Amino acid sequence: MRHNSKRARRKQLQRKINAFTAVLRSSRPGIHYTATIHATLTPEPTGLYDPDEIADRVRTTLRIRASTAVRDQDPIDLPAAQDICARQLRMPQELDLPDQVSRVTASVHLGLAVEDRAAVEELLTAVRAQGVTDTLARQRAQALAKELAHPAALLARWLQQPGAHITQPPDEADLEALARRLRGYPKDRDEPVELQLLGILRDFLAEFPKEEQKRLLVMLLANGMRAARKPGHADRVEALMGPVLVSETVSSKDAR
């Protein structure tokens, strides 16, 4: 009789902690996870104990841990929430039982109720639509910034405005300053480094408006290309400044 009573208590405890459910809040208001948790006690309780009391403590402990694990997880990414919750519940936690200390671990399966799945689908639809809207707006802004990143383009756009007086154009310095700001418009993080360097180089050259200054900078750039054993690129750069720069470069070579 005593053996049967012990076995009955053990079976009752296992039945109550082997597969119990939990409703867990997600990071999205109004959307909840449904969890099925399978708990294990090591070692199992011994002696005269109340299976209901121990089962309540096990379920409460694991529900709290599962709730903490997923409360910041987005239900849009259900697999990630599943992995995080499972990892937390696999970690042993001590539980003080009558006359002994046991460790509780668990496995878990996360899901979404029908209503919550429908809410997630609506959320995904809204996120996709917003993503398209944001992308189009960003592309329009980038295209406009690129178009107006030169003072002449700014002047042309100004002349198109109603009431523009062709005899009173904006100051050249103001146009250059505004164009420089537009050239610095935030670029995509995936933009190639080469394009970013071109923008920096363009802004740098714009800081030296005098012709002789630009010739000196171009000569320095061409010399750097020759030092890097790229004479073809150096010749192309020098050709931009015309025959005067080429003759100056040849003269500097002869002097060396």
C-alpha positions in Angstrom: 0.0 0.0 0.0 2.8 2.4 0.9 4.6 1.5 -2.4 1.4 2.2 -4.4 0.9 5.5 -2.6 4.5 6.6 -3.4 4.0 5.6 -7.0 0.7 7.4 -7.2 2.2 10.6 -5.9 5.0 10.3 -8.4 2.7 9.7 -11.3 0.4 12.6 -10.2 3.4 15.0 -10.0 4.7 14.0 -13.4 1.3 14.4 -14.9 1.0 17.9 -13.6 4.5 19.2 -14.7 5.1 17.1 -17.8 3.0 19.2 -20.2 1.4 22.4 -18.9 0.6 25.5 -20.7 1.4 29.2 -20.3 0.3 32.4 -21.9 3.3 34.8 -22.3 3.3 38.5 -23.2 5.4 39.5 -26.3 7.0 42.8 -27.1 3.9 43.7 -29.2 1.0 44.9 -27.1 -2.0 42.6 -27.3 -0.1 39.7 -28.9 0.8 36.7 -26.7 2.7 33.5 -27.1 1.2 30.2 -26.1 3.7 27.8 -24.5 3.7 24.2 -23.7 6.3 23.4 -21.1 7.7 20.0 -20.1 9.5 20.1 -16.7 11.9 17.7 -15.1 12.9 17.6 -11.4 16.3 16.2 -10.4 16.3 14.4 -8.0 12.6 13.7 -7.7 11.0 14.4 -4.3 11.0 11.6 -1.7 9.0 10.9 1.4 5.6 12.2 2.1 4.9 15.2 -0.1 2.0 16.9 -1.7 2.2 16.6 -5.5 -0.2 19.5 -6.0 1.9 21.9 -3.9 5.2 20.9 -5.6 3.6 21.0 -9.1 2.3 24.5 -8.4 5.8 25.7 -7.4 7.4 24.1 -10.5 4.8 25.6 -12.9 5.0 29.1 -11.3 8.8 29.1 -11.4 9.0 28.1 -15.0 6.2 30.4 -16.2 8.0 33.3 -14.7 11.3 32.3 -16.3 9.6 31.8 -19.7 7.8 35.2 -19.4 11.0 37.0 -18.6 12.7 35.3 -21.6 10.2 36.4 -24.2 8.7 39.7 -23.0 11.2 41.6 -25.2 10.9 39.3 -28.2 9.0 40.2 -31.4 6.4 37.6 -32.3 7.2 38.4 -36.0 10.3 36.3 -35.4 8.8 33.3 -33.6 11.8 31.0 -34.1 14.1 33.4 -32.3 11.7 33.7 -29.4 11.5 29.9 -29.3 15.3 29.5 -29.1 15.7 32.2 -26.4 12.9 30.7 -24.3 14.2 27.2 -24.7 17.7 28.2 -23.7 16.5 29.9 -20.5 14.4 26.9 -19.4 17.3 24.4 -20.1 19.3 26.2 -17.5 18.9 24.3 -14.1 17.3 26.3 -11.3 17.3 25.2 -7.7 13.9 24.6 -6.1 13.6 24.2 -2.3 11.4 21.3 -1.6 10.4 19.7 1.7 13.5 18.0 3.1 15.6 18.4 0.0 16.8 20.7 -2.8 16.0 19.7 -6.4 16.9 21.3 -9.7 14.2 22.0 -12.3 14.8 22.1 -16.0 12.3 22.2 -18.9 11.8 22.1 -22.6 9.3 24.4 -24.3 7.3 24.8 -27.5 6.2 28.3 -28.4 3.3 29.1 -30.7 0.7 31.7 -31.4 -3.1 31.4 -31.0 -5.2 31.8 -34.2 -6.1 35.4 -33.2 -2.5 36.3 -32.5 -1.3 34.7 -35.8 -3.8 36.9 -37.6 -2.6 40.0 -35.7 1.0 39.1 -36.6 0.0 38.9 -40.3 -1.6 42.3 -40.1 1.5 43.6 -38.4 3.7 42.2 -41.1 1.5 43.7 -43.8 1.8 47.1 -42.2 5.6 46.8 -41.7 6.1 45.9 -45.4 3.9 48.8 -46.5 5.8 51.2 -44.3 9.1 49.8 -45.5 8.1 50.4 -49.2 6.9 54.0 -48.3 10.2 54.7 -46.4 12.3 53.3 -49.2 10.6 55.4 -51.8 10.9 58.5 -49.7 14.6 57.9 -49.1 15.2 57.3 -52.8 13.4 60.5 -53.7 15.4 62.5 -51.2 18.7 60.9 -52.3 17.9 61.7 -56.0 17.0 65.3 -55.2 20.2 65.7 -53.1 22.3 64.2 -55.9 20.7 66.4 -58.5 21.3 69.6 -56.5 24.7 68.8 -55.2 26.3 71.3 -57.7 25.9 75.1 -57.5 24.9 75.2 -61.2 22.1 72.7 -60.6 20.9 74.8 -57.7 20.9 77.9 -59.8 19.0 76.2 -62.6 16.4 75.0 -60.1 16.1 78.5 -58.6 15.6 80.0 -62.1 12.6 77.6 -62.5 10.8 79.0 -59.5 7.9 81.5 -60.1 9.0 85.0 -59.6 12.7 84.3 -59.9 14.6 87.4 -61.2 17.3 86.4 -63.6 19.2 89.6 -63.0 19.4 89.0 -59.3 20.7 85.4 -58.9 21.7 84.0 -55.5 25.2 84.6 -54.2 27.7 82.2 -55.6 29.1 81.4 -52.1 25.6 80.6 -50.8 25.0 78.3 -53.7 28.3 76.5 -53.0 27.6 76.2 -49.3 24.1 74.7 -49.9 25.5 72.3 -52.6 28.1 71.2 -50.1 25.4 70.4 -47.6 23.5 68.4 -50.1 26.6 66.4 -51.1 26.8 65.4 -47.4 23.3 64.0 -47.5 23.3 60.6 -45.5 24.3 57.8 -47.8 23.3 54.2 -47.5 25.7 52.2 -45.3 26.2 49.8 -48.2 27.4 52.5 -50.5 30.8 51.6 -52.0 33.8 53.2 -50.3 34.9 54.5 -53.7 31.8 56.7 -54.0 32.2 57.9 -50.5 35.8 58.9 -51.2 34.7 60.7 -54.4 32.3 62.8 -52.3 35.0 63.6 -49.8 37.5 64.5 -52.5 35.0 66.7 -54.2 34.3 68.6 -51.0 38.0 69.0 -50.4 38.7 70.4 -53.8 35.8 72.8 -53.4 37.6 74.4 -50.4 40.3 75.7 -52.8 38.5 77.9 -55.4 41.5 79.5 -57.0 42.8 78.0 -60.2 46.5 77.8 -59.0 45.4 76.0 -55.9 43.5 73.4 -57.8 46.5 72.9 -60.1 48.7 72.3 -57.1 46.3 69.8 -55.6 45.9 67.9 -58.9 49.7 67.7 -59.3 49.9 66.2 -55.8 47.3 63.7 -56.6 49.0 62.8 -59.9 52.3 62.4 -58.1 50.7 60.1 -55.6 49.3 57.9 -58.4 52.7 57.7 -60.0 54.2 56.7 -56.7 51.6 53.9 -56.6 52.8 52.8 -60.1 49.6 54.0 -61.8 51.0 56.4 -64.5 48.0 56.0 -66.7 45.7 57.3 -64.0 48.2 60.2 -63.3 48.2 61.2 -67.0 44.4 61.3 -67.1 44.2 63.4 -63.9 46.8 65.9 -65.3 44.9 66.1 -68.6 41.9 67.5 -66.8 43.9 70.7 -66.0 45.1 71.1 -69.6 48.6 71.6 -71.2 49.8 74.0 -68.5 49.7 71.4 -65.8 51.3 68.8 -68.0 54.2 71.1 -68.9 54.7 72.0 -65.2 54.7 68.3 -64.3 57.3 67.5 -67.1 59.5 70.4 -65.8 59.3 69.1 -62.2 60.4 65.7 -63.5 63.3 67.2 -65.4 64.4 69.1 -62.4 64.6 65.9 -60.4 
